[in-house]
Amino acid sequence: MASLALTIIFMIIATLIGSFGSLFLKKGSAQFHLHFYKGLLGIFFDFLKNYYVILGVILYLVSSVFFLYLLRTEELSMLYPMTSLGYVFVTILSYYILKEKINVFKTLGIVSIIFGVVLVTL
């Protein structure tokens, strides 16, 4: 890839897309109950009927395509730690969209993750 800045932008996009995927999976999982008497195949087909779950899986796949593209030219030891930004994005999205709470410990964790990603990418 041409530059570190472009790599970082692509990784942020990839992790943000994956984070939205997690958000949609969460919303989708709240819409149905697992009935194990249906068996794994029955549960799988129930998932396929849920638009949130389908969208979440698609977003995960799109995120993976971004990541695979970057893996062609960049070092895994630099890229993989950047995927931890997904924890940051999921926490922030969960706060605003799902109305989940963020306490002091989560805030410290977010700051630590961002600091760690900056250190690894330098």
Contacts in CASP RR format, 6 or more apart in sequence:
PFRMAT RR
TARGET T0000
AUTHOR 0000-0000-0000
METHOD contacts of the structure
MODEL  1
MASLALTIIFMIIATLIGSFGSLFLKKGSAQFHLHFYKGLLGIFFDFLKN
YYVILGVILYLVSSVFFLYLLRTEELSMLYPMTSLGYVFVTILSYYILKE
KINVFKTLGIVSIIFGVVLVTL
1 7 0 8 1.000
1 10 0 8 1.000
1 70 0 8 1.000
1 73 0 8 1.000
1 74 0 8 1.000
4 121 0 8 1.000
7 70 0 8 1.000
7 74 0 8 1.000
7 78 0 8 1.000
7 79 0 8 1.000
8 82 0 8 1.000
8 121 0 8 1.000
10 66 0 8 1.000
10 69 0 8 1.000
10 70 0 8 1.000
11 66 0 8 1.000
11 67 0 8 1.000
11 70 0 8 1.000
11 79 0 8 1.000
11 82 0 8 1.000
11 83 0 8 1.000
11 85 0 8 1.000
12 85 0 8 1.000
13 66 0 8 1.000
14 63 0 8 1.000
14 66 0 8 1.000
14 67 0 8 1.000
14 70 0 8 1.000
14 83 0 8 1.000
15 63 0 8 1.000
15 82 0 8 1.000
15 83 0 8 1.000
15 85 0 8 1.000
15 86 0 8 1.000
15 89 0 8 1.000
16 86 0 8 1.000
16 89 0 8 1.000
17 59 0 8 1.000
17 62 0 8 1.000
17 63 0 8 1.000
17 66 0 8 1.000
18 59 0 8 1.000
18 60 0 8 1.000
18 62 0 8 1.000
18 63 0 8 1.000
18 86 0 8 1.000
18 89 0 8 1.000
19 86 0 8 1.000
19 89 0 8 1.000
19 90 0 8 1.000
19 93 0 8 1.000
20 56 0 8 1.000
20 59 0 8 1.000
20 93 0 8 1.000
21 55 0 8 1.000
21 56 0 8 1.000
21 57 0 8 1.000
21 59 0 8 1.000
21 60 0 8 1.000
21 63 0 8 1.000
22 56 0 8 1.000
22 90 0 8 1.000
23 56 0 8 1.000
23 90 0 8 1.000
23 93 0 8 1.000
23 94 0 8 1.000
23 97 0 8 1.000
23 98 0 8 1.000
24 52 0 8 1.000
24 53 0 8 1.000
24 55 0 8 1.000
24 56 0 8 1.000
24 59 0 8 1.000
25 52 0 8 1.000
25 53 0 8 1.000
25 56 0 8 1.000
25 57 0 8 1.000
26 94 0 8 1.000
26 98 0 8 1.000
27 52 0 8 1.000
27 98 0 8 1.000
28 50 0 8 1.000
28 52 0 8 1.000
28 53 0 8 1.000
29 53 0 8 1.000
31 50 0 8 1.000
31 52 0 8 1.000
32 46 0 8 1.000
32 50 0 8 1.000
34 43 0 8 1.000
35 43 0 8 1.000
36 43 0 8 1.000
38 46 0 8 1.000
47 53 0 8 1.000
48 54 0 8 1.000
67 79 0 8 1.000
67 83 0 8 1.000
70 79 0 8 1.000
71 79 0 8 1.000
77 120 0 8 1.000
78 120 0 8 1.000
78 121 0 8 1.000
81 116 0 8 1.000
81 117 0 8 1.000
81 120 0 8 1.000
81 121 0 8 1.000
82 117 0 8 1.000
82 120 0 8 1.000
82 121 0 8 1.000
84 113 0 8 1.000
84 117 0 8 1.000
85 113 0 8 1.000
85 114 0 8 1.000
85 117 0 8 1.000
87 110 0 8 1.000
87 113 0 8 1.000
88 110 0 8 1.000
88 113 0 8 1.000
88 114 0 8 1.000
91 100 0 8 1.000
91 102 0 8 1.000
91 106 0 8 1.000
91 110 0 8 1.000
92 110 0 8 1.000
94 100 0 8 1.000
95 101 0 8 1.000
95 102 0 8 1.000
END
